[in-house]
Amino acid sequence: MTRSRARRLVGAAVLSLGLVATSLSATSAASAADPVAATSATSAPRVAVGMSLAMQRDLGLTAEGVQARLAQEERARAAETVARTLYGSSYAGSWFDPATGKLAVAVAGSAATAPTGLDVTVVPVAHTHAQLDAAKTAIDRQAGRSAPAGVNSWYVDVKTNTVVVSVNRHRVDDAVTKFVEAARTAHPAVRVVEEEHSPVTRADVVGGWPYWINYGGRCSIGFAVYGGFVTAGHCGTPGSSASDQAGALLGYFEGSTFPYYDYAWVRASAGVNLHGYMEGYDGYWYYVRGSSQVPVGSGVCRSGSTTGMWCNYILGRGQTVNYPQGVVYGLTRTSVCAEPGDSGGSWLSANQAQGVTSGGSGNCSSGGTTYYQEVNPILSAYGLSLILT
């Protein structure tokens, strides 16, 4: 089967299966459908009604206040571009000041008193932005690829004309103290701020998305379940880590069986967002509404991080497959193609979860045979429940 013909089958199968799709970004889809919020005649950017309502809710503004704020921020944006050039080496940073509705520009040296005609608030300071940025870069070099666990962050704070090193007040130890002492040598403007908590990554779990096992080999997410996600057993063993493409930790393999069966589940780490969708790699997420298994001969689509979404037909159930690593039972045979890295990925028929990719033969250029492990036995084995949309 050629790739173009296979792609045509994808489109036909999606139509015949009646897959219900939602935009990859629910927020952007809603915004695109919303009427555009009215704007004033003061150069306010046009925004969707949804965004205007969110600004009213979160910033404590009226609808008219949102328009005024957007116009002020637009003028500040334009003024910042001019200020950077105007003050040159004396420039020390800038920020929008909601109290005045203007851009505040920090300026070092005598340039702070020079008239410019620019409608900004000039704030005289001691250090230029270049000096502070150099200090921050020195701390970057000091840290290298890691810093003590109690060190949260470091950054140039233009409002205070300093470089802030933030630390978790509950995790200050000798290593943190030494790091801070070294950081303070970078510049006199370096200061320490204590915080109550440390930052953690926010990662997402979506069916078909890639994950890396122990920061090495790659597989695909099957389906989000309460507490984590299910995937193929041959992807990892209990205790193996799963991380996303940015290196954020998704969780650890809690259970895994392979061979005999080919399934596993990953317990999600704190802060990981679990979504009851399958990624179509076509700009949409596809709903997961249940896990009713469909008959042989039915159309089915799968998603994986190597080849995206492909569709074809179920050829048989309960097949025993002899992989090089051993025999696996209870697999479903399909005429859908797949390639390395697609393992563990999700299978849908309409909006019903069917299984996770196990293995097969062939590829998505010439066609192939692919097997999946049904999802319901996985859920039953580990006492899990799908997250549905």
C-alpha positions, 0 to 999 in steps of 0.5 A: 500500500502506498503512503498516499493510498494509506492516507486516503484510507485514513480520511475515509475511515475517519469519515465512516467511523464518525470520529468526533474531533475537538481542536488540539487546543480547546481554548483556541478553538473556542476563541476562534468560534467566539464573536470578536469583542468590541474594541474602542477607538484607541488602538486596542487589539481585537480579542475574542469575547472569551479572552475579554471575559477572562480578563474581566474575571481575573484582573477585576476589570469591566468590559470597558476597562479591558478595552482601555487596558489593551489600548494602554498595553499596546501603546506601552509595547510600541514605546518599549521598542523605541525606548530600547533604542533611545536609551541604548547602553543606559537602558535598564529594563521596562515594564507596564505600570497599570497604576499610570497606564504607561510604560515605566523605563529604568535608565542608568546614569545621566540619561535618566534626566534627559528629556525625550518627549517619549510618553513614558515614566522614567525611573533612574536606577544604578545598574544597566540591564546589560550589567544585570544580565551579565550577572545572571549569565555568570550564575547560569555558568556557575550552575551548569546543568543543575543547581541544589534542590533548594534553589528555585530560580534566578532572574533579572528583576527590572522593577528592583534593578537587581538579580534575584536568586529565589530559594525554598525557605524549607530546603536551605542546606549547605549546598544552597548556602554555598550556591548563594554565596557564589552567586553574590560574587557575580554582582553587588545587585544580586539578592536572595528571596525566600519562597514557600514552595519549589517549582515543578514541571507541568506536563500533559498526557494525551493518547498517542503522544510520545514519551521517553523511557529512562530518558532513552527509548521512545514509545507512545501513550495509550490512554489516560486513566485516573492516576496515569496512563496505560501503554505497552508492556515491552516499553518499560519495566516497573520503576522505569521513568517516563518523560515527555519531549521537554524532559518533564517527568510524567511518572514511573511504570507501576506495573508491566507485563511482557511477554505473555501479555503486552501491557503496562501502566504508568503512575503519573507524577504530581502536577501532570495533566491527564486528558481523555483524548487521542491525538490525531496529528492532524490538528485535532484531539479525538474523544474517548467516550468508553471502551466497548469493543467492536466486531472483527471487520470494523474500521479502527484508527490508531495514533502513535508518535512516529507516524501519527494517525492511521486507519484500516480494519480489524482482521482477528481477535485473540491472536497469539504472536511469537515475538523474539522476546517470547509469546504474547497472547490475546492480541488483535490483528489489524491491517493498520500500519505502524512503525517503531516508536508507535508502540503503546499508542492508542486505538479508537473505533469511533469514540471507543477505546480499543487497545494499545499498540503491541507490534507487527510487521511492515511499515506505513510506506508499503503497508503492514500488519499491526497487533494491539492489546485490548484495553479492557484487560489492562484496566481490569488487571490494574484496577484502572478507569479511563478518563473520558471526555 
